[in-house]
Amino acid sequence: MLKGSSLSRNGGRLNYHVSGLDGTTQKVMWDAMFAGGLPQPEDPHPNAPGLKVTDTEVTEMLGNFDCVVTVTYGTSEETQPGGGGSGTGTIEVDSSIVMVKTEIDFDGSPIRVIYNPGNPALRPPIGHSVNVAGGDRAMGATVDQFVPMVTVRVLRVEDNAPLAKAKKFVGRVNSKVLFDADDKQAYLCSRIAGTRNTSTTSKYNVTYEFLAPEDGWLRVAGYIDPTTSRLVEKNIGQITKFATRPRIRMDNDQAFQDQSENGLTIVRVQGLADFDELNLPTL
């Protein structure tokens, strides 16, 4: 081992002098990384068994045929066989905002644009609904709105490629509790990805990604009056709001619309799946 080697509780680097190589610089560097006697991927550190080899790289050329090879150690996630194993892994929680269209303002009132040809100076106050008076012409309007989006990612090492799981779960919403007690049907699996360095390891670094928008994944459809080509008057402004706070009762995981909401119906636009097979860690 050479000067520059290091060790900490969470990782380490061991530098080796590899000599006796032959060929072009590129070939010398390649052969140096796989020289006999060097630690192999997943080998434990000689003095810290909890650290395992995560990478090997040529960090310096010593002349034309000698190299310094640096072996990097890090904490190794427990390898997860096939469908998920013991439910360990690294969890990332992120939040952002996404833009949606809305027909209601911040307090749930329908957005209306008022025009009165006989009162050109009409200036309704910002952020409040306006009563339609005599001579006023009113119509609904749609504007952009930013709403919160929570993203949860799980990262871990697995034995197998996640192709079958990607086909089965991406685009589905959790039918059961996933990360905490209140998240039933809250998360859509948006991504399952795995990477593998075929030259150094047979393991896959797998990422699972789940999205939970403020509006949830149930949507509301409304009856359009054929004479006006609009929603029924009492439902104007509710079509978006009820996607967030619909009057829904849940019986055996089925959504039922409150009968008082005549002209609106609950729609499930994403299929459900049981993510227990993935055996993901909880928050």
N, C-alpha and C positions, 0 to 999 in steps of 0.2 A: 504494500500500500504506500501511497505517496503523500506528500504534503498537500493539504487542501481537503483531505478527508474530514468529515464532520459527523456528529451524532447529536440528536435531541430526543425528547420524549415522543415527538410526533413524526420524526423522519431522520434520514441520514444520507450521506454520500460517501462512497469509498472509491478512491482513485487508484487505478492499476496501470503499471507500465507493461505494455504488450510489445514484444520485439520479435525479430526473426521473420517478419512478413515480407512478401514479395508481390510485385505487380504495380499497376497504376495507383495513383493516390486514392481514387475512388474504391478500387478493389482492396487496397490495404486497409482503409477505414472500415469497409464492410466486414472483411475477415476478422479485424480486431474485435468487433462487437461480439463475434461468436467464437472467440478463441477458447480453447480448452482450459478448464480451471476457473473460468469466470463464473460468478453466481448466475443462476438461471431465473427467469420470471417465476415469481411466487416463492423463491427460496427465502428463508428467514435470515435476518441479520445475524452474524456470528455471535454478537454480544447482546442483542435485543430481539428475542424470538417473536415479539409482537409486531415487529416491522418486517415487511416483505418487499422483495424487489418489484418495483413498479416501472422502471425504465433503465435502459442501457444506452449510452451515447459516447461517441468519440469527441472529446473536448479539446484535444491538442495534438498536433503532429510534432514528433521529435525526430527531425531529419526526414528522410524519404520513406523509411520502412519501420519506424517505431511510432507508437501512439500512446496517448493517455486516454484510457477508457474510464468513464465515470459511471458507477452503478448507483442508482437512486433507490432509496428505501422509503416506504411510507406505511401508514396504517392501512391494512387491507380489510375491506368489507368481507364479511362472511359470505362465501359463495353460495348463491341460491340455486338449487337444482330446479330445472324445468319450470314448474308453475309457481314457485315462490319460496319454498323452504320454510325457514323459521320466522319470516316476517320482519327481518331487519333491513336496514338501509339508511341512506341519508335523505332527509326531507327538507325541501325548500318551499317556503310560503311567500308568494309575491302578490302584489295588488296593483291594479292600474285602472284606467278608465277607458270605456269604449263609447262610440257615438251611436245613438239610435234615433229614430224618428218618434216624435210624440205629438199628440193632439191636446195635451193638457199642460197646465203650468205647474209651478212648484207645489201648490197646495191642492192639486187635483181638479181644478176648475177647467172647463173646456176653453180652448183658445178660440176666440172669435175676433174677426176683423170687422169693425163697424164703419160704415160709410153713410153719411147723411148729406145729400146734395144741397139741402136747404141750410146747412150749418157747416160750412167749410172750415170753421175755426175749431171744430170738435177735437179735443185732445184728451183721450181717456188716460187715466193714471197708469204708470208702468207697473206690471205685476199684479193687476187686479182685473176681475171680470167687469164687464160693463153691461148694464141693463139696456135692452133694445127699446128705444123710445119711438114715438110716432115719427114716421118719415125715415127712420134708420133702415139701412140694409145691412144684414149680417151674414157672414159665412164662416164656416170652420176653417182652421188653418193648421198646418203641420210644420214643426220646427225641429232643429237638431237639439239633442240633449246628451250630456255626458253622464254615464252611469258607472258604478263601481263593478270591477271584475276581479275576482280572487283566483289566483292560479296556485295549484299545489303540484310540486314535482317530487318524485321519488327516484333516487339514483342508487343503484347497487350493482354488484357483480353476479352474473348468473352463468350456469354451465352451457345453456343452449340458446340458440338464436330465438328472438321473440316474435318470429314471423307469424306463427299460429295465433298467438295472443293478440297481435295487432289486428289480424283479420276478424277476430271474435269480439273484441271489446272497444276498439276505436269507433267513436260516433254513438256510443251507448251511454245511458245515464244510470248511476248506481241505484239498484232497486232496494238495497239494504243499507244500513249504516256503513259508512266507509272510513272516515277519519275521526269523527266524534259523534256524540249521541244525537245531535240535532240535524245531521246532514243527509238524511234519507232523501233520495231523488234530487240532490242539489248539484252533483258533480257530473259533468260530461267528460268522458275520456277523449281527449283531443289528440293525443300522440303517444305512441309506444315506439321507441327507437333503440337499436342496439349497435354498438361498434366493436370490432375485434381487429387487433393487429395480427394478421395471419402468420407473420414471421416470428413472433415472440411469444404468443400465448393462445390458448384455446378458449379462454374465458370471454364473455361479452359484458361490456359496460352498458347497462340498460337504463333508459330513462322513461318514466311514466309521467304523463302530464294530464292534469284535470282542471277544468274550468268551471267556476261557479259564479254566474252573473247575478246581480241584484234581482233581476226579474224572474230568476228560476228558469225552468225548461217547459213549463206549461204555458200555452198561449190561449187567447180568447178570440173566437170568431164572432162576428156580429151579422144580424139580418140587415140586408140593404133594402130599403123601401123602393120598389120598382118605379114609383111615381116621382120620387125625388132623387134617386140614385145615391141616397145617403143612408147612414145609420138611422134607426128610429131615434127621435129627438131625445128621449130620456137616456139613451145609451151613448150619445155623443160625448166624447171625452173619457168614457169608461173603458173603451176597447184596449187602450194601452195600460191604464192604471190597474185594471183587473188582471193583467198578466203578472203583476207584482203582488197584488192583494185581492185575489179573486175570492168570492164567497164559495169556498169549496169545503165539503166535508169528506173525510177519507174513510171508506169502509173496505177493509181487506185490501188496502193499497190501491183501490180504485177511486178516481175523482168523480164526484157528483156535483153538478151545478145546483146552487140554491135556486129554488123555483121562482123566487121573486125577481130574478134577472131574466125576464122574458125577452127573447131576442138576442141573447148571448149564449155561447156554449164553450165549454172547456175543451181544448185540443191538446193532445200529447203529440208533439212533432218529432221527438227523438225516442227511439226504442230503449227499453230497460235491459239491464244485464246484472247478473250476480257476480260481483267482483271478488267474492271470497276466494275464488280459485287463485287469485294473484297473491293472496296472503300479504297484503301491504301493511307496513307499520302504521300505528295510530299517532295522531298529533299529541 
